[in-house]
Amino acid sequence: MNKADLINEVAEVLESKTEAKAAVDCVFETITSALKNSEAITLVGFGTFKVENRKARTGRNPQTGEKIDIKAKRVPKFISGKSLKEAVD
């Protein structure tokens, strides 16, 4: 499922594709904005979105074998909730 498919599914409930697109975009923008500010978003039963800090490390170029330095960075992480895990299992 891609974003357009998700909008179509939401549109079946809202009965308007325009409102569905606005709702989906709003959810994505809100999650992105919160993660930019290092805030965690917990959706009980679904999961938690949060930001983790990766330390700087040394890696290797797989083509040449040359060692390279990988900078530290912040990355988004999703941890699924119990209900989601059970639904998928």
Distance bins in CASP14 RR format, pairs under 12 A and 6 or more apart:
PFRMAT RR
TARGET T0000
AUTHOR 0000-0000-0000
RMODE 2
METHOD distances of the structure
MODEL  1
1 7 0 0 0 0 0 1 0 0 0 0 0
1 8 0 0 0 0 1 0 0 0 0 0 0
1 9 1 0 0 1 0 0 0 0 0 0 0
1 10 0 0 0 0 0 1 0 0 0 0 0
1 24 0 0 0 0 0 1 0 0 0 0 0
2 8 0 0 0 0 0 1 0 0 0 0 0
2 9 0 0 0 0 0 1 0 0 0 0 0
2 24 0 0 0 0 0 1 0 0 0 0 0
3 9 0 0 0 0 0 1 0 0 0 0 0
3 10 0 0 0 0 0 1 0 0 0 0 0
3 20 0 0 0 0 0 1 0 0 0 0 0
3 21 0 0 0 0 1 0 0 0 0 0 0
3 24 1 0 0 1 0 0 0 0 0 0 0
3 25 0 0 0 0 1 0 0 0 0 0 0
3 27 0 0 0 0 0 1 0 0 0 0 0
3 28 0 0 0 0 1 0 0 0 0 0 0
4 10 0 0 0 0 0 1 0 0 0 0 0
4 11 0 0 0 0 0 1 0 0 0 0 0
4 17 0 0 0 0 1 0 0 0 0 0 0
4 20 0 0 0 0 0 1 0 0 0 0 0
4 21 0 0 0 0 1 0 0 0 0 0 0
4 24 0 0 0 0 1 0 0 0 0 0 0
5 11 0 0 0 0 0 1 0 0 0 0 0
5 12 0 0 0 0 0 1 0 0 0 0 0
5 20 0 0 0 0 0 1 0 0 0 0 0
5 24 0 0 0 0 0 1 0 0 0 0 0
6 12 0 0 0 0 0 1 0 0 0 0 0
6 13 0 0 0 0 0 1 0 0 0 0 0
6 17 0 0 0 0 0 1 0 0 0 0 0
6 20 0 0 0 0 1 0 0 0 0 0 0
6 21 0 0 0 0 1 0 0 0 0 0 0
6 23 0 0 0 0 1 0 0 0 0 0 0
6 24 1 0 1 0 0 0 0 0 0 0 0
6 25 0 0 0 0 0 1 0 0 0 0 0
6 27 0 0 0 0 1 0 0 0 0 0 0
6 28 0 0 0 0 1 0 0 0 0 0 0
7 13 0 0 0 0 0 1 0 0 0 0 0
7 14 0 0 0 0 1 0 0 0 0 0 0
7 16 0 0 0 0 0 1 0 0 0 0 0
7 17 1 0 0 1 0 0 0 0 0 0 0
7 18 0 0 0 0 1 0 0 0 0 0 0
7 19 0 0 0 0 1 0 0 0 0 0 0
7 20 1 0 1 0 0 0 0 0 0 0 0
7 21 1 0 1 0 0 0 0 0 0 0 0
7 22 0 0 0 0 1 0 0 0 0 0 0
7 23 0 0 0 0 1 0 0 0 0 0 0
7 24 1 0 1 0 0 0 0 0 0 0 0
7 25 0 0 0 0 1 0 0 0 0 0 0
7 26 0 0 0 0 0 1 0 0 0 0 0
7 27 0 0 0 0 0 1 0 0 0 0 0
7 28 0 0 0 0 0 1 0 0 0 0 0
8 14 0 0 0 0 0 1 0 0 0 0 0
8 16 0 0 0 0 0 1 0 0 0 0 0
8 17 1 0 0 1 0 0 0 0 0 0 0
8 20 1 0 0 1 0 0 0 0 0 0 0
8 21 0 0 0 0 1 0 0 0 0 0 0
8 24 0 0 0 0 0 1 0 0 0 0 0
9 17 0 0 0 0 0 1 0 0 0 0 0
9 20 0 0 0 0 1 0 0 0 0 0 0
9 21 0 0 0 0 0 1 0 0 0 0 0
9 23 0 0 0 0 0 1 0 0 0 0 0
9 24 0 0 0 0 1 0 0 0 0 0 0
10 16 0 0 0 0 1 0 0 0 0 0 0
10 17 0 0 0 0 1 0 0 0 0 0 0
10 18 0 0 0 0 0 1 0 0 0 0 0
10 19 0 0 0 0 1 0 0 0 0 0 0
10 20 1 1 0 0 0 0 0 0 0 0 0
10 21 0 0 0 0 1 0 0 0 0 0 0
10 22 0 0 0 0 1 0 0 0 0 0 0
10 23 1 0 1 0 0 0 0 0 0 0 0
10 24 1 0 1 0 0 0 0 0 0 0 0
10 25 0 0 0 0 0 1 0 0 0 0 0
10 26 0 0 0 0 0 1 0 0 0 0 0
10 27 0 0 0 0 1 0 0 0 0 0 0
11 17 1 0 1 0 0 0 0 0 0 0 0
11 18 0 0 0 0 1 0 0 0 0 0 0
11 19 1 0 0 1 0 0 0 0 0 0 0
11 20 1 1 0 0 0 0 0 0 0 0 0
11 21 1 0 0 1 0 0 0 0 0 0 0
11 22 0 0 0 0 0 1 0 0 0 0 0
11 23 0 0 0 0 1 0 0 0 0 0 0
11 24 0 0 0 0 1 0 0 0 0 0 0
12 19 0 0 0 0 0 1 0 0 0 0 0
12 20 0 0 0 0 1 0 0 0 0 0 0
13 19 0 0 0 0 1 0 0 0 0 0 0
13 20 1 0 0 1 0 0 0 0 0 0 0
13 23 0 0 0 0 1 0 0 0 0 0 0
13 24 0 0 0 0 0 1 0 0 0 0 0
14 20 1 0 1 0 0 0 0 0 0 0 0
14 21 0 0 0 0 1 0 0 0 0 0 0
14 22 0 0 0 0 1 0 0 0 0 0 0
14 23 1 0 0 1 0 0 0 0 0 0 0
14 24 0 0 0 0 0 1 0 0 0 0 0
16 22 0 0 0 0 1 0 0 0 0 0 0
16 23 0 0 0 0 1 0 0 0 0 0 0
17 23 0 0 0 0 0 1 0 0 0 0 0
17 24 0 0 0 0 0 1 0 0 0 0 0
18 24 0 0 0 0 0 1 0 0 0 0 0
18 25 0 0 0 0 0 1 0 0 0 0 0
19 25 0 0 0 0 0 1 0 0 0 0 0
19 26 0 0 0 0 0 1 0 0 0 0 0
20 26 0 0 0 0 0 1 0 0 0 0 0
20 27 0 0 0 0 0 1 0 0 0 0 0
21 27 0 0 0 0 0 1 0 0 0 0 0
21 28 0 0 0 0 0 1 0 0 0 0 0
22 28 0 0 0 0 0 1 0 0 0 0 0
22 29 0 0 0 0 0 1 0 0 0 0 0
23 29 0 0 0 0 0 1 0 0 0 0 0
23 30 0 0 0 0 0 1 0 0 0 0 0
24 30 0 0 0 0 0 1 0 0 0 0 0
24 31 0 0 0 0 0 1 0 0 0 0 0
25 31 0 0 0 0 0 1 0 0 0 0 0
25 32 0 0 0 0 0 1 0 0 0 0 0
26 32 0 0 0 0 0 1 0 0 0 0 0
26 33 0 0 0 0 0 1 0 0 0 0 0
27 33 0 0 0 0 0 1 0 0 0 0 0
27 34 0 0 0 0 0 1 0 0 0 0 0
27 41 0 0 0 0 1 0 0 0 0 0 0
27 43 0 0 0 0 0 1 0 0 0 0 0
27 46 0 0 0 0 0 1 0 0 0 0 0
27 49 0 0 0 0 0 1 0 0 0 0 0
28 34 0 0 0 0 0 1 0 0 0 0 0
28 35 0 0 0 0 0 1 0 0 0 0 0
28 41 0 0 0 0 0 1 0 0 0 0 0
28 49 0 0 0 0 0 1 0 0 0 0 0
29 35 0 0 0 0 0 1 0 0 0 0 0
29 36 0 0 0 0 0 1 0 0 0 0 0
30 36 0 0 0 0 0 1 0 0 0 0 0
30 37 0 0 0 0 0 1 0 0 0 0 0
30 39 0 0 0 0 0 1 0 0 0 0 0
30 41 1 0 0 1 0 0 0 0 0 0 0
30 43 0 0 0 0 0 1 0 0 0 0 0
30 49 0 0 0 0 0 1 0 0 0 0 0
31 37 0 0 0 0 0 1 0 0 0 0 0
31 39 0 0 0 0 1 0 0 0 0 0 0
31 40 0 0 0 0 0 1 0 0 0 0 0
31 41 1 0 1 0 0 0 0 0 0 0 0
31 42 0 0 0 0 0 1 0 0 0 0 0
31 43 0 0 0 0 1 0 0 0 0 0 0
31 46 0 0 0 0 0 1 0 0 0 0 0
31 47 0 0 0 0 0 1 0 0 0 0 0
31 48 0 0 0 0 0 1 0 0 0 0 0
31 49 1 0 1 0 0 0 0 0 0 0 0
31 50 0 0 0 0 0 1 0 0 0 0 0
31 51 0 0 0 0 0 1 0 0 0 0 0
31 76 0 0 0 0 1 0 0 0 0 0 0
31 78 0 0 0 0 1 0 0 0 0 0 0
32 39 0 0 0 0 0 1 0 0 0 0 0
32 41 0 0 0 0 0 1 0 0 0 0 0
32 49 0 0 0 0 1 0 0 0 0 0 0
32 51 0 0 0 0 0 1 0 0 0 0 0
32 76 0 0 0 0 1 0 0 0 0 0 0
33 39 0 0 0 0 1 0 0 0 0 0 0
33 41 0 0 0 0 1 0 0 0 0 0 0
33 49 0 0 0 0 0 1 0 0 0 0 0
34 40 1 0 0 1 0 0 0 0 0 0 0
34 41 1 0 1 0 0 0 0 0 0 0 0
34 42 0 0 0 0 0 1 0 0 0 0 0
34 43 0 0 0 0 0 1 0 0 0 0 0
34 48 0 0 0 0 0 1 0 0 0 0 0
34 49 1 0 0 1 0 0 0 0 0 0 0
34 50 0 0 0 0 1 0 0 0 0 0 0
34 51 0 0 0 0 1 0 0 0 0 0 0
34 76 0 0 0 0 0 1 0 0 0 0 0
35 41 1 0 0 1 0 0 0 0 0 0 0
35 48 0 0 0 0 0 1 0 0 0 0 0
35 49 1 0 0 1 0 0 0 0 0 0 0
35 50 1 0 0 1 0 0 0 0 0 0 0
35 51 1 0 1 0 0 0 0 0 0 0 0
35 52 0 0 0 0 0 1 0 0 0 0 0
35 74 0 0 0 0 1 0 0 0 0 0 0
35 75 0 0 0 0 1 0 0 0 0 0 0
35 76 1 0 1 0 0 0 0 0 0 0 0
35 77 0 0 0 0 1 0 0 0 0 0 0
35 78 0 0 0 0 0 1 0 0 0 0 0
36 49 0 0 0 0 0 1 0 0 0 0 0
36 51 0 0 0 0 1 0 0 0 0 0 0
36 74 0 0 0 0 1 0 0 0 0 0 0
36 76 0 0 0 0 1 0 0 0 0 0 0
37 50 0 0 0 0 0 1 0 0 0 0 0
37 51 0 0 0 0 1 0 0 0 0 0 0
37 74 0 0 0 0 0 1 0 0 0 0 0
38 49 0 0 0 0 0 1 0 0 0 0 0
38 50 0 0 0 0 1 0 0 0 0 0 0
38 51 1 0 1 0 0 0 0 0 0 0 0
38 52 0 0 0 0 0 1 0 0 0 0 0
38 53 0 0 0 0 1 0 0 0 0 0 0
38 74 1 0 0 1 0 0 0 0 0 0 0
38 75 0 0 0 0 0 1 0 0 0 0 0
38 76 0 0 0 0 0 1 0 0 0 0 0
38 77 0 0 0 0 0 1 0 0 0 0 0
39 48 0 0 0 0 0 1 0 0 0 0 0
39 49 0 0 0 0 1 0 0 0 0 0 0
39 50 0 0 0 0 1 0 0 0 0 0 0
39 51 0 0 0 0 1 0 0 0 0 0 0
39 76 0 0 0 0 0 1 0 0 0 0 0
40 47 0 0 0 0 0 1 0 0 0 0 0
40 48 1 0 1 0 0 0 0 0 0 0 0
40 49 1 0 0 1 0 0 0 0 0 0 0
40 50 1 0 1 0 0 0 0 0 0 0 0
40 51 1 0 0 1 0 0 0 0 0 0 0
40 52 0 0 0 0 0 1 0 0 0 0 0
40 76 0 0 0 0 0 1 0 0 0 0 0
40 77 0 0 0 0 1 0 0 0 0 0 0
40 78 0 0 0 0 0 1 0 0 0 0 0
40 79 0 0 0 0 1 0 0 0 0 0 0
41 47 0 0 0 0 1 0 0 0 0 0 0
41 48 1 0 0 1 0 0 0 0 0 0 0
41 49 1 0 1 0 0 0 0 0 0 0 0
41 50 1 0 0 1 0 0 0 0 0 0 0
41 51 0 0 0 0 0 1 0 0 0 0 0
41 76 0 0 0 0 0 1 0 0 0 0 0
41 77 0 0 0 0 0 1 0 0 0 0 0
41 78 0 0 0 0 1 0 0 0 0 0 0
41 79 0 0 0 0 0 1 0 0 0 0 0
42 48 1 0 1 0 0 0 0 0 0 0 0
42 49 0 0 0 0 1 0 0 0 0 0 0
42 50 0 0 0 0 1 0 0 0 0 0 0
42 78 0 0 0 0 0 1 0 0 0 0 0
42 79 0 0 0 0 1 0 0 0 0 0 0
42 80 0 0 0 0 0 1 0 0 0 0 0
42 81 0 0 0 0 1 0 0 0 0 0 0
43 49 0 0 0 0 1 0 0 0 0 0 0
43 50 0 0 0 0 0 1 0 0 0 0 0
43 78 0 0 0 0 0 1 0 0 0 0 0
43 79 0 0 0 0 0 1 0 0 0 0 0
43 80 0 0 0 0 0 1 0 0 0 0 0
43 81 0 0 0 0 1 0 0 0 0 0 0
43 82 0 0 0 0 0 1 0 0 0 0 0
43 83 0 0 0 0 1 0 0 0 0 0 0
43 84 0 0 0 0 1 0 0 0 0 0 0
44 81 0 0 0 0 1 0 0 0 0 0 0
44 82 0 0 0 0 1 0 0 0 0 0 0
44 83 0 0 0 0 1 0 0 0 0 0 0
44 84 0 0 0 0 0 1 0 0 0 0 0
45 79 0 0 0 0 0 1 0 0 0 0 0
45 80 0 0 0 0 1 0 0 0 0 0 0
45 81 1 0 1 0 0 0 0 0 0 0 0
45 82 1 0 0 1 0 0 0 0 0 0 0
45 83 1 1 0 0 0 0 0 0 0 0 0
45 84 1 0 0 1 0 0 0 0 0 0 0
45 85 0 0 0 0 1 0 0 0 0 0 0
45 86 0 0 0 0 1 0 0 0 0 0 0
45 87 0 0 0 0 1 0 0 0 0 0 0
46 78 0 0 0 0 1 0 0 0 0 0 0
46 79 0 0 0 0 0 1 0 0 0 0 0
46 80 1 0 0 1 0 0 0 0 0 0 0
46 81 1 0 0 1 0 0 0 0 0 0 0
46 82 0 0 0 0 1 0 0 0 0 0 0
46 83 1 0 0 1 0 0 0 0 0 0 0
46 84 1 0 1 0 0 0 0 0 0 0 0
46 85 0 0 0 0 0 1 0 0 0 0 0
46 86 0 0 0 0 0 1 0 0 0 0 0
46 87 0 0 0 0 1 0 0 0 0 0 0
46 88 0 0 0 0 0 1 0 0 0 0 0
47 77 0 0 0 0 0 1 0 0 0 0 0
47 78 1 0 0 1 0 0 0 0 0 0 0
47 79 1 0 0 1 0 0 0 0 0 0 0
47 80 1 0 1 0 0 0 0 0 0 0 0
47 81 1 0 1 0 0 0 0 0 0 0 0
47 82 0 0 0 0 1 0 0 0 0 0 0
47 83 0 0 0 0 1 0 0 0 0 0 0
47 84 1 0 0 1 0 0 0 0 0 0 0
47 85 0 0 0 0 1 0 0 0 0 0 0
47 87 0 0 0 0 0 1 0 0 0 0 0
48 76 0 0 0 0 0 1 0 0 0 0 0
48 77 0 0 0 0 1 0 0 0 0 0 0
48 78 1 0 0 1 0 0 0 0 0 0 0
48 79 1 0 1 0 0 0 0 0 0 0 0
48 80 0 0 0 0 1 0 0 0 0 0 0
48 81 1 0 0 1 0 0 0 0 0 0 0
48 82 0 0 0 0 0 1 0 0 0 0 0
48 84 0 0 0 0 0 1 0 0 0 0 0
49 75 0 0 0 0 0 1 0 0 0 0 0
49 76 1 0 0 1 0 0 0 0 0 0 0
49 77 1 0 0 1 0 0 0 0 0 0 0
49 78 1 0 1 0 0 0 0 0 0 0 0
49 79 0 0 0 0 1 0 0 0 0 0 0
49 80 0 0 0 0 0 1 0 0 0 0 0
49 81 0 0 0 0 0 1 0 0 0 0 0
50 74 0 0 0 0 0 1 0 0 0 0 0
50 75 0 0 0 0 1 0 0 0 0 0 0
50 76 1 0 0 1 0 0 0 0 0 0 0
50 77 1 0 1 0 0 0 0 0 0 0 0
50 78 0 0 0 0 1 0 0 0 0 0 0
50 79 1 0 0 1 0 0 0 0 0 0 0
51 73 0 0 0 0 0 1 0 0 0 0 0
51 74 1 0 1 0 0 0 0 0 0 0 0
51 75 1 0 0 1 0 0 0 0 0 0 0
51 76 1 0 0 1 0 0 0 0 0 0 0
51 77 1 0 0 1 0 0 0 0 0 0 0
51 78 0 0 0 0 0 1 0 0 0 0 0
52 72 0 0 0 0 0 1 0 0 0 0 0
52 73 0 0 0 0 1 0 0 0 0 0 0
52 74 1 0 0 1 0 0 0 0 0 0 0
52 75 1 0 1 0 0 0 0 0 0 0 0
52 76 1 0 0 1 0 0 0 0 0 0 0
52 77 1 0 1 0 0 0 0 0 0 0 0
52 78 0 0 0 0 0 1 0 0 0 0 0
52 79 0 0 0 0 0 1 0 0 0 0 0
53 71 0 0 0 0 0 1 0 0 0 0 0
53 72 1 0 0 1 0 0 0 0 0 0 0
53 73 1 0 0 1 0 0 0 0 0 0 0
53 74 1 0 1 0 0 0 0 0 0 0 0
53 75 0 0 0 0 1 0 0 0 0 0 0
53 76 0 0 0 0 0 1 0 0 0 0 0
53 77 0 0 0 0 0 1 0 0 0 0 0
54 70 0 0 0 0 1 0 0 0 0 0 0
54 71 0 0 0 0 1 0 0 0 0 0 0
54 72 1 0 0 1 0 0 0 0 0 0 0
54 73 1 0 1 0 0 0 0 0 0 0 0
54 74 1 0 0 1 0 0 0 0 0 0 0
54 75 1 0 1 0 0 0 0 0 0 0 0
54 76 0 0 0 0 0 1 0 0 0 0 0
54 77 0 0 0 0 0 1 0 0 0 0 0
55 69 0 0 0 0 0 1 0 0 0 0 0
55 70 0 0 0 0 1 0 0 0 0 0 0
55 71 0 0 0 0 1 0 0 0 0 0 0
55 72 1 0 1 0 0 0 0 0 0 0 0
55 73 0 0 0 0 1 0 0 0 0 0 0
55 74 0 0 0 0 0 1 0 0 0 0 0
55 75 0 0 0 0 0 1 0 0 0 0 0
56 68 0 0 0 0 0 1 0 0 0 0 0
56 69 1 0 0 1 0 0 0 0 0 0 0
56 70 1 0 0 1 0 0 0 0 0 0 0
56 71 1 0 1 0 0 0 0 0 0 0 0
56 72 1 0 1 0 0 0 0 0 0 0 0
56 73 0 0 0 0 1 0 0 0 0 0 0
57 67 0 0 0 0 0 1 0 0 0 0 0
57 68 0 0 0 0 1 0 0 0 0 0 0
57 69 1 0 0 1 0 0 0 0 0 0 0
57 70 1 0 1 0 0 0 0 0 0 0 0
57 71 0 0 0 0 1 0 0 0 0 0 0
57 72 0 0 0 0 1 0 0 0 0 0 0
57 73 0 0 0 0 0 1 0 0 0 0 0
58 65 0 0 0 0 0 1 0 0 0 0 0
58 66 0 0 0 0 0 1 0 0 0 0 0
58 67 1 0 1 0 0 0 0 0 0 0 0
58 68 1 0 0 1 0 0 0 0 0 0 0
58 69 1 0 0 1 0 0 0 0 0 0 0
58 70 1 0 0 1 0 0 0 0 0 0 0
58 71 0 0 0 0 0 1 0 0 0 0 0
59 65 0 0 0 0 1 0 0 0 0 0 0
59 66 0 0 0 0 1 0 0 0 0 0 0
59 67 1 0 0 1 0 0 0 0 0 0 0
59 68 1 0 1 0 0 0 0 0 0 0 0
59 69 1 0 0 1 0 0 0 0 0 0 0
59 70 1 0 1 0 0 0 0 0 0 0 0
59 71 0 0 0 0 0 1 0 0 0 0 0
60 66 1 0 0 1 0 0 0 0 0 0 0
60 67 1 0 1 0 0 0 0 0 0 0 0
60 68 1 0 0 1 0 0 0 0 0 0 0
60 69 0 0 0 0 0 1 0 0 0 0 0
60 70 0 0 0 0 1 0 0 0 0 0 0
61 67 1 0 0 1 0 0 0 0 0 0 0
61 68 1 0 1 0 0 0 0 0 0 0 0
61 69 0 0 0 0 0 1 0 0 0 0 0
61 70 0 0 0 0 0 1 0 0 0 0 0
62 68 0 0 0 0 0 1 0 0 0 0 0
78 84 0 0 0 0 1 0 0 0 0 0 0
79 85 0 0 0 0 0 1 0 0 0 0 0
80 86 0 0 0 0 1 0 0 0 0 0 0
80 87 0 0 0 0 1 0 0 0 0 0 0
80 88 1 0 0 1 0 0 0 0 0 0 0
80 89 0 0 0 0 0 1 0 0 0 0 0
81 87 0 0 0 0 1 0 0 0 0 0 0
81 88 0 0 0 0 0 1 0 0 0 0 0
81 89 0 0 0 0 0 1 0 0 0 0 0
82 88 0 0 0 0 0 1 0 0 0 0 0
82 89 0 0 0 0 0 1 0 0 0 0 0
83 89 0 0 0 0 0 1 0 0 0 0 0
END
